[in-house]
Amino acid sequence: MTYSAQGFFVRDQKPQLEAFELAAPQLDEVVIEVTHTGINRADLMQIAGAYPPPPGASEVLGLEASGKVIAVGPAVSRLQVGDDVCALLAGGGYASHVLVSEQQVARLPLGLSLATGAAICEAYATAWFNLYQVAGIQTHERVLLHAGASSVGLAALQLLVQAGHEVFVTAGSDDKLALCRQLGATGTWNRHQGSFVDAVKAWGGADIIIDPVAGDYLAQDQQVLNLDGRIVVLGLMGGRGADIDVGRLLMKRQRIQGSTLRSQPLAVKGRIMRALEQDVWPLLKSGKCQALIEQVYPLAELSKALQQLQENRTQGKLVLEWPLAT
């Protein structure tokens, strides 16, 4: 049995909706009828030709989706047909249906909508993985978040505040910074006012920096990083080139770590999703953490949504809504 589906493929650096066939689930796989897709900056990079899917991954755009399970493989043990779920994907999220290992899927907590499900998976998985696995954050360490009003930044901020960490945030508008202060940031800086170095030093410096910008931010990051501090680079919004002060790197025992989630092995993604179910879902269910959705777009307005993200006119997540096929 196969499933008729539609999805957005990249053609001449543009997303194009095309029909395709999805295979029946094997072993631990499930088929999800997608209701909502989370829109991410990585999607813009793939459209531009700078971030191809890993070998073996779907050519369809999209790193996360939510919906209902409509079929399960013979080895599936945690999920059943009819479950409302979200999925962390290497590709395939911009589609009416997706085929994925159950390891990458989490059942949504009661009370969370499917739209919310599409907004939490990539953001909270990226935040949790980089704070706890990559940076190895310790009790009472202080964190600097760049692009703090992005979906990942807001997820990381909320997780850190709930765990009792002091957080400094940079962002591109006063409105975005106000939102971050409302969520518990104790230091903020508008990047349009110039370098953040003096402000972060006055705040007390950072033990961990989550940086999706890179470029000339890295040299500034080094200046505000405390002894034995870690810089985790998540993106290249500021460009590929950077000047590193190797003397400072040595004397302050600094660590600079690149990190991508998309290409991580299935076992790693499975561990992340189980950690979210155990540690993050209760925070979302209780309202201590939120999925902050900027706007839900209908399928016909995908280009408008991508343009809004490209222009950095977001405070939280953009979500694409699919019409149900059944």
N, C-alpha and C positions, 0 to 999 in steps of 0.2 A: 504493500500500500504506500502511496505517496500523497503529499498534501500540496494543493495548489496555493501558491503564495505570491505576494507582491513585495518588492523591496527596492530601496534606492541604491543603485550602483553609481560609481563615479565614471562619468564619460566626458572626456575633454574638460576636466576640472570643473564639472558640474554634476550635481546629484540628479539622476534620472530614474523614474519609477518604471520598473520592468517586472513582468511575470516570471516566476521560476517554480521549479518543483522541489519540494523538501522530502527527504527520505523518511521512511518509518523509523521510529526510535529503536536503537540497538542497546542491549545490555543495560547500562545505567543511564541512558539518555531519556529525555522527555521532550515532548513537543508543547510549546506554549503558544496559544493564540494571543497575540500582543494587543493590548489596549493603549499602552503609552510607552513612549521612548524618551529617555533622557538625552538632551543635547549637550555635547561637550566640546571643549576647545580642540581636543584631539580630532574631532570630526572635520573641523576646518583645515587642520593640517593634512588629513588624508585627502580631502577634496583638492587641496593645492598640490598634491603629489609628493608631500614631504613625510608622510607617515603611513606607509603601506601596511596592510594586515600581516601578522606573522604567518609563516608557512603553515598551510593546512586550515587556516581560519577562513570564515566566510568573506567573500568580496563585498558583501552588502555593508554599508556604513552602520555604525552604531555600537557602543560599548556597554549598553545597559538597556533593559526593557522590563516592563511588568505586564502581567496578564494572567490568563487562566490556563492551567495544565489541561490539555485535551487528549494526551496519549502518553503512555509510559512504557519503557523497555522492561524486559523480563527480570532484570536485576535491580530495578528501582525499589528502594526500601523506605525512603523518608517521605515521599510525595505520592499523591494520588490524583486521579482525574477530578477536576473541579476546584483544586486548590488555587487560591490567589497567591501569586508569587512574584518575586523580582529576580533578575538574573544578571550576573556580572559576566560580560562577554568579551571575546577578542575581536568580534565582528558579528554582524547580523541583526543588530537591534533596530535598524530602520526598516522593519519588515512587518508584514501582517502576521507571520508565524516565524518561530525560531526553534531550532533543534540544538539542544545543549545537554551536557552531562549534569545530572542532578547535583553533583558536587558544587557547581557554580550557581546553584539556585537556592533561594531561601523563601520559606513560607512567610507571608506578611503577617505581622502582629494584628490581632483583632483591633478594629477601629481605624486602621490606616487604609486610606483609599488607594486604588490602583494608580492614580495620578501621583500620589505621594510616593508610591513604590518605585516609580521610575526616576524619582528625584533623589533617592537616598543611597542607591547601591554603589555607584561609582564614587560619589563624593565621600561617603563614610568609609568605604573600603580603602580608598586612597589615603584618607586622613589617618585611619587606624593603622594601616600597614606601615606608613612612613614614620609615624610618631613612635609606635611601639616595637615594630620589627626592625626597621632600617636605622632609625636614630637611637633606639633603645632608651627612651626617656625614663628618667629616674624621678623619684619623689622630690618635689620642691624645685625642680629645674624650670627655668624661665624660657619662654619661646617667643620668637619673632616670626610672624606670618606675613609674607608679602602677598598682594592681591587678596587681602583678607575678606573682601565681600564677594569673592567667587564662591561657587558651590563647595569646592574643597576647602577653601579658607573658612567659610562659615561652619562647616562640619567640624573641622579641626578646632576652631575656637570653642565651640560648644563642648566638645569632648574634653578639652583642656580645662575649661572653667569647672566642669563637673568633677574633674579629678583634683582640683585645688591648685592649678598652676597659674602663675602670672603670665599674661599674654600681651604683647605689643603688636599692633596691626598697622600695615601701610595699605593705602588704597588711593583711588584717583578722584574722589569727591568727598566733600564734607558730609553729604547725606549717607554715603557708604560708611564713613567712619562713625557717624552717629548710630547707625544700626549695630556696628561692631561694639561700641561702648554699651549699648543697650543689652547686648548679649554677654557682657562681662569683660571686655578688653579694658585693661588699666592704662594702656598707652596707645596713642594713635598718631599717625603722620600722613598728611596729604602729599603724595609724591610730586604734585605740581609746585610745591613750595621748595623744591630742591632736595639736597641730600638728607637722608634720614639719620646720618651718623651721630650728630650731636644730640638729637632728641633721644635716640636709643641708649647712648652712653649715659645721659642724665637719668634715664629710667633705671639704669643698673646693668645694661648689657644683656646679652642672650646666651643661653647655653645651647639652644637648638634654634636653627633658622630653617624654615620651610620656604623654599624659593622657586617659584615657577617662572621667574623672570630671567635670571642669569645675566649675561652681558656685563655691563659695567656695575651691576649690583654686587657681583661677587667680591670685588675689591672692597666695597663698602661693608659687605657682610663680614669680611675678615676683621675690619676695624672695630666692630661692635661685639664680636664673638668672645665669650669668656674662655678661660683656660680649659682645655680639653673639650671645647665646643665642637658641634657638628653642624655642617651646612648640608641640607638635602636638596638637591636640584631636581625639580619636577618638570621643568619646561624651559623653553627658549624664547619667551616673549621679548626679551631684550637683545637677542642675537646669540650666535654661536661663539663669538670671540670674547675673551676675558683676560685681564691682567691679574695674575695671582702674585701676591707677595710671599715668596717661598720662605723668606726669613721669618716672617710672622707665623707662617704655617708650622715651622719647626719649633720656634721658641714657645708658642702658646699651645703646641700639640693639637692643632686644629685638624679636623677631618672634613673633606669635601666628598660627598657621595652622590652620584647620579642614581636616579630611580625611575623605573617605568613599571607599571602594573600590567599593561596589556599583554606583554610577552612572557609573563611569569608562567611556570608550569602549572598544570591542572591541580597538582597536589597543594601547591602554595595557595592558589585561589580557593580551593576547598577549605583550607585552614582559615583563611580570612573570612569566608562566609560563615563558618561555624562560630568564629569569634564574634562576628557582628550579631548573630542570633543570641549568643550568650551575654555579651557585654553591652551592646548598643541598642538592640531591640527593646529591652526594658526601659531605657532612657527615652526612646521615642514614644513608647506606649504610655509612659507616665507624663509626657509633656515636658520633661526636663531638657530634652533636645528636640529640635524640630527640623523638618525638611522645608526650607524656605523656597517656595516656588514663586518666581517672578511672573511667569505667564504660561498658560497652556494654549498651544497653537493647534488649530486644525491642520490636517494633512496638506491641504491646498496652500497653506501659508508657511511651508517649510523655509522657503527662500527668505522670507521676512524675518523668521526666527534666527536663521544663520547670520543675517546681516546685523541684527541687534547684538548678537554675541560677538561678531567681528569688531563692532564699534565699542565694545566694552560698556554697553548700556544695560547692565544687569546688576541686580542685588539678589543673588541666589540663582535658582535653576530655571532654565527654559525646558518645557516638556512638549512633546509632539503627541497628539491624540489620534489614534487609529479608529476608523469605523469598524465595528465587529462584523466578521464575515458570516457568523452563525447566529 
